Amino acid sequence: MYRLALNMLFGDRAKLAMLLCGLAFSALLMAQQSSVFFGIMSWTYTPMVNIRAQVWVSDPMVEQVNDAKPLRDTDLGRVRSVDGVAWAAPLHTSFVQARMQDGNFKLITLVGIDADTFAGAPAVLTQGRIEDLRLPDTVIVDEWGASLMGRMGVGPDGKPRSTPLKVGDTFEINDIQARIVGICKVRRAFTGGPFVYTTYDRAKGYTLGARRTLSFMLVEPQKGVTPAELCGRIERDTGLKAWTSDTVIWSWGERSLARNTFWWFWTNTGIPFSFGTAVLLGLFVGIAISGQTFYSFVLENLKYFAAIKAMGAGMGVIARMLFVQAFTAGLIGFGLGAGMAQAIGRAMIEKGMPPFVMFPQILWATFALVLGISFVSAVIGIIKVSRVDAASVFRG
């Protein structure tokens, strides 16, 4: 019977093509939109990915990594005195305006790191050396920022520049010269501004007028002390808030600044609603198209189902046949849709915008929803067949 059901399904190629198109489009829309959503949300906690540290310490009122509340420099000594701290380094993050040579301005994310340990420095430098940050008026710019800011500048001939900034080029931050000594590779941020690294002391000069410039503290636990355990000690002894550097948003338990940032944007912005609407649209479109197409398929094959009933087959057998047909189409449609979503994602990743992150959970959720659409389609067909009189096949 199951083989007969598959022969009926693949025998009507026109209906099968329409059914697969509906399921594939639904899977494509749900998987692609979900992946773009999580890609954009991954940008919200970019500093946690770019700046490496096992423990982050912040002001008690901080809720997410992009909302740094300045600390006193003396807080650094308090954290260093906590039992279990191997070392603690200052970190400055702020949004400032950079002035290019042609007079244009660009909002950048200024990151000031410790000049002694270079804690928080970018992991990958494509040009230059990290040690050159100790030279006067020096900065390191990320690759995307170098490309963007380069297009805004002018070349030696006075004409608009069309090439990225390189080592040796200069611009200004608050009327203070910044000379590029390195180009790094980091993940882009939700705010869209390029990352510009310098030393912590120099960042104070670039942010003139700010009384407090200590945004976070990067802390390394001593051997044998877990990050979660050290967070508890820091909070107990200093009254500050301590976070682990875990960037896995699906896990629970330890207090993670990245995870807290993700859920802050989830609850305080309209991003989830916008993308959720697109995902629901894909679900409803799939149900509408697939349900209607499968119902039409059942109508055209109604005489065969009636004949099967007339031969003594119960509704249980016919129901299983319809489920086999619907779920077979669902599996093929899911494969086509997920494959197209992945292909689109690869093209998006190569261009760098918008971001695309397809977690395994997205594929499993899309798979479950497509099978749910197939189940609804099969139920519609079962209801129709159950109302058919088996004797109608003999009446002509």
Secondary structure, DSSP 4 states (H G I P E B T S, - for coil): -HHHHHHHHHH-HHHHHHHHHHHHHHHHHHHHHHHHHHHHHHHHTHHHHHS--SEEEE-TT--STTS---B-THHHHHHHTSTTEEEEEEEEEEEEEEE-TTS-EEEEEEEEE-TTT-TT--SEEEEE-GGGGGSTTEEEEEHHHHHHHHHHSB-TTSSBP-S---TT-EEEETTEEEEEEEEEE----TT-PPEEEEEHHHHHHHSTT-S--B-EEEEEEPTT--HHHHHHHHHHHH--EEEE----TT--SS-BHHHHHHHHHHHHSSHHHHHHHHHHHHHHHHHHHHHHHHHHHHHHTHHHHHHHHHTT--HHHHHHHHHHHHHHHHHHHHHHHHHHHHHHHHHHHHHT-S-----HHHHHHHHHHHHHHHHHHHHHHHHHHHTS-GGGGT--
